[in-house]
């Protein structure tokens, strides 16, 4: 995971913890929010990985000329 993804995940975890301590979310709501956050983080990481692969291919193509 990248630093931004880790930071986002930690931030979301902090928000969820605060919501639970404040009684604003039920256990299931907190789990659903955490799962949505994890899904978003995974999608963002997949996008970053795809971009990195594309850039690496372009670099290799340029360097082979």
N, C-alpha and C positions, 0 to 999 in steps of 0.2 A: 504494500500500500504506500501511496505517496504521503508526504507530510500533510498536504491539504486534506486528503481523505481521512487521515488519522485525526487531524484537528477537527474536522466536521463530525466524525464519529464521536469524539470525546465531548464536543459541544452538545450534540444531541443527547448523549448519555447524561450530561449534567442537567439539561432541561427536563428530561424524563425523571431523573431523581428528584428534582425540585418539585415537579408536578405530583409525584407520589407522596412526598413528604407533606405537601400542602393539601393533599386529599382531593386534588382536582381531577385525577384520573383513576379509573378502576384498574385492577391488575390486568385484565384483558385489554383495555384501551392502551395501557402502557406497553404491553407486548406487541400489540398491533402497530403502535407508533415506532417501536424499536425495529420491528420487521420492515416497515416501510423505509426507515432510515437506512437499514442495512441493504435493502434492495437498491436504494438510490446510490449508496456508496459503491456497491458492486457494479452498477451500470456506469458510474463515472470512471471507475478504475478500468473497466473493459474498454471504454472509449479512449482513455489515455494509453492503454496498451496497444490498441489498434493504431493510434496516431504514431506512437513510437516505432512500431513495426514498419509503417509506411515511410516514415522519415529515414529509418535505417536502410530500407530498400533503395530509396532515392539516393542516399549517400553512397551505397555500394555501387550503384549504377554509374554515378558520376566518377567515382574513384577508379572504376575499371576501364574508363576511356583513356 
